[in-house]
Amino acid sequence: MQNESGENVDLYVPRKCSYTHRLVAAKDHSSVQINVANVDPVTGIATGDYTPYCLGGYIRFKSEGDMALTTLVKENDSKTLVPEVVAEE
């Protein structure tokens, strides 16, 4: 809920699992949020920014957390990569 000036005034904003898009309940103590560093594709050095990924306990309980995180990072990486320009010979 927002007030008249547009600020968020809710006491609790539920998170969603980045992989399954399910809501993560407040009592889900097995859910995690992992911040993955963004890396400059040219230099290979971390830029200081990060991308947060939330994994629900349901995915971790099924032992698919590592696969889910890998899939999410690869999808995000393919969106941010700049295609290389091939020089004409």
Buried (B, 14 or more C-beta within 10 A) or exposed (E): EEEEEEEEEEEEEEBEBBBBEBEBEEEBEEBBEBEBEBBEEEEEEEEEEEBEBBBBBBBBEEEBBEEBBEEBBEEBBEEEEEEEEEEEE
